[in-house]
Amino acid sequence: MSAQFQPGPAVGTDCENPKTAVWDSLDPAVGGATTRREWRPGDHVLGFTLVEFLGKGTFAQVFLAEQEAIAGRLVVLKVTSTPTPEPDRLGRLQHPNVVPIHSVHSAPPHELICMPYLGRTTLADVLRAERYRNPSHPTRFAHSGSSPTQPGTGSVPVAGLRMLPAAPPGDGLLGDHRRVLRLLSDLAAGLDHAHHRGILHLDIKPANVLLADTGEPMLLDFNLAHDTTATARGPVGGTLPYAAPEQLAEIDTRAGHAVDERADLYALGALAYELFTAEQAFPAGMMSKSEFKQYIANRRTVPSVRAAAPAVPRAVDAIVRKLLAPSPADRYQTALELKTDLDRQLADLPLASAPDRSPVERLGKWHRRNPWLALRLALAAVVGLALGFGVVVYRQEGATRARAAAEQALAAQNQMPALRLDLTAPGDSPSRARGRAAAERHLAAFGLPGDDNWRNAEPFARLPDGFKPGAAADLGELLLLLAHARTQDARALPEDERAAALREALRLNRLAEGCFAPDAVPPFLFAQRARLDGEPAPAPTEPRHPRDHYLEAVGLIADGRFRAATGPLERTVAGAPAHGAAHFALAFCRQQLGQYQRALERYDTAHALLARDPRPAFNRGIVYGLMQKHPEAEAEFALALAIDPGHAESHRNRAVARLAQRKHPEAEQDLTAALEKGVSPLLVYPLRAQLRALRGDATGAEQDRAAAAAHEPKTESEFIARGLARLAADPAAALRDFEAAERVNPTSLRAVQNQAHVHSDHRKDSKRALELVTRAAELYPEYAPARAGRAVLLARFGRRAEAHKEAETALTLSDAADVAYQLAGVYALTSATAPADAGRAFELLRQALRTGFRDARTLAADPDLDPIRNRPEFGALVAALKDLNR
């Protein structure tokens, strides 16, 4: 029987778990000679200590290992008998839903692929556990490509090696269709990333989806993947229950078929079916050639998820049916198209591509998106009945007043997304000022904060009883957010004014408590009060409502704890998919963590939910700018201006994007428009002076410099802008401006970082610079660039172990290109005394280039890279960067 007719991997990707692994491979004891021996946990192989045997497949054996040169970090080591194209394919992919590659170590004829250790649970493990736990499920399962690791069969105790967590992250996944939808959305994002880079996976199945310990689903095992940019490709493989009909036809006939991205989408559909129903859509056993042809023919019938799991919504069934369409033309055409439908289903929006025909479900979605409109319609009906049946005038007036009360409550509800963004905007005083004014107007309409009897007065008393708890809770949230904004703004006030502002914030906090039912007070309220009055907070209660999680995240973001905030925000959007402000805040956290691709995806969701707000598009433009993708940034700023032509900051930032593309006339037009629309002259004149000088307009440039000099900065942003404009000519004056910015805002990260830059690069005072970057890391412990800057300075001082520890911390926080580049400098510096560190430096430089670093001038002049500059690998990187910049 040919291998392709096995029910498991068609080309051998299943994972076995014998007690020991035997391989014709490198013998650690003889330093690389090829001998036949058993590899066991505890062995040392090319700088790795093997911790645990994880499995063996056709292409490789896989170990958990410690990388000795990098603080003994845990990695997965994949050892192949011959080199494979997998490292090249993975090297082109940098996405949070694709397992990345750290490095490749060559020892002919073997290849060691080093990847991060992110967890050990796959979807196959989750499904298997469900079958063991619930044997009442149908047993239509065939081998899905992996076998369970039994305790004691794949590891040997090794002295000194730490124990590893074994709690599976997939508990509760099956049966929770919303969690499954979010997982599928994440995988679609990873596929979209791979497809745009010419990579087809072609073996998506439960065993090839890792559930990281953080809960993120990640695609792994690209051994069968195809490179669509290659001039020739090998035969198609796959795993039968998940392979698309055209994939099966090619396996059967070995004739070329049009296998493209839609085959991966089909496999994702088969995976989705299995997650929703706990059974395979197309189970496959051992079969003859004729049986295999019939198996292919049977794919003309598309199974229904609801037939096996009636609780799954009809819209979800429609999505899976479209994925499993026999003809590729009838499926989703791109992974992004699929992700759009998945996200729309999660946000209670009509599907964009699959049929969404159930009127009951569509009405339910509408009601969940617009709960206050239901109130409005109910009250309109009350008024209509009053008029239609000729009741007395006072009842007509009462109904009219009730409708007016509902209109006020509805107005407050409709404004909540924008108010949440305004009142919680980090480092954005103008937005907070706008939000405070709007919040105070809405609260005043209900007698807050002055009327202690507001519940019994109009308009609140006129609301139907069933809507009062929700309306009161919204008012309570608004009071808490207003108190939060006052607390943030108080940081920049003189002592007496700051004390008064904090007293007012405490008053708002106390008023908010009366807006919630006693058993529904957000834990954030007590934490905020403890900060304001200095008294210990009561024992924290478990957040129960999406509002509770959102408010918890607001506090974490204000403290710079962006990674910690992602958990509560994920729980917020899980419970309230249409919570646009939570999606926006989650995107902002991803942006601050340097997870730019994930930030873009989440801002896209926020844009769909906050269609009239320019900020999701504006922030997408900022992220593209950070990624050095200036045309994309320009397009996003243009979109923000189309939404709100008065959004002046979009003009200024579009000018920056245009300047990077040498669109000088258009950039100057934007800067002039920014001035006219109210952007501070100190944020515009220096930039326009620079631009005019580039255009040869010396007179205009001098006029702009003089105009900037005539303005005295008052805000944090103005001091920083003037400092940056002065930096090249007068570092001392620039330093004074950055120090003044910190006085205005004692928690200003930009002010502290720029001070550190002046001391490090201009005054050559590394000791003071280290003190400042340490303060930045203390202020914002999860901001990777601050940690990376500290690592560089520690390396300059020769404190190798501390520098490496800080560098690896930064890498866990961010996958941004600029962070990888900074950290390459750390290992380059320490390689002067520890030559083995050079390998890690080059690894990080390659990562930086793969993820978007394009600054050839900095690479050529950076003194931190001098210890590795004369190596051949450095010359190859310089040449590669030149090619990328063409």
Buried (B, 14 or more C-beta within 10 A) or exposed (E): EEEBBBBBBBBBBBBEBEEEBEBEBBBBEEEEEBEEBEBBBBBBBBBBBBBBBBBBBBBBBBBBBBBBBBEBBBBBBBBBBEBBBBBBBBBBBBBBBBBBBBBBBEBEEBBBBBBBBBBBBBBBBBBBBBBEEEEEBEEBBBBBBBBEBEEEEBBBEBEEBEEBEEEBBBEEBBBEBBBBBBBBBBBBBBBBBBBEBBBBBBBBBBBBBBBBBEBBBBBBBBBBBBBBEEEEEEEBBBBBBBBBBBBBBBBBEEEEBEBBBBBBBBBBBBBBBBBBBBBBBBBBEEBEEEEBBEBBEEBEEBBBBBEBBEEBBBBBBBBBBBBBBBEBEEBBBBBBBBBBBBBBBBBBBEBEBBEBEBEEBBEEBBEEBBEBBEBBEBBEEBBEEBEEEEEEEEBBEBBBBBBBBBBBBBBBBEBBBBBBBBBBBBBBBBBBEBBBEBBBEBBEBBBBBEEEEBBEEBBBBBBBEEBBBBBBBBBBBBBBBBBBBBBBBBBBBEEEEBEEBBBBBBBBBBBBBBBBEEEBBBBBBBBBBBBBBEEEBEEEEEBEBBBBBBBBBBBBBBBBBBBBBBBBBBBBBBBBBBBBBBBBBBBBBBBBBBBBBBBBBBBBBBBBBBEEBBBBBBBBBBBBBBBBBBEBBBBBBBBBBEBBEEBBBBBBBBBBBBBBEEBBEBBBBBBBBBBEBEBBBBBBBBBBBBBBBBBEBEEBBEBBBEBBEEEEBEBBBBBBBBBBBBBEEEBEEBBBBBBBBBEBBEBBBBBBBBBBBBBBEBEEBBEEBBBBBBBBBEBBBBBBBBBBBBBBBBBBEEBBEBBBBBBBBBBBBBBBBBBBBBBBBBBBBBBBEEEEBBBBBBBBBBBBBBBBBBBEEEBEEBEBBEBBBEBEBBEEBBEBBEEEEE
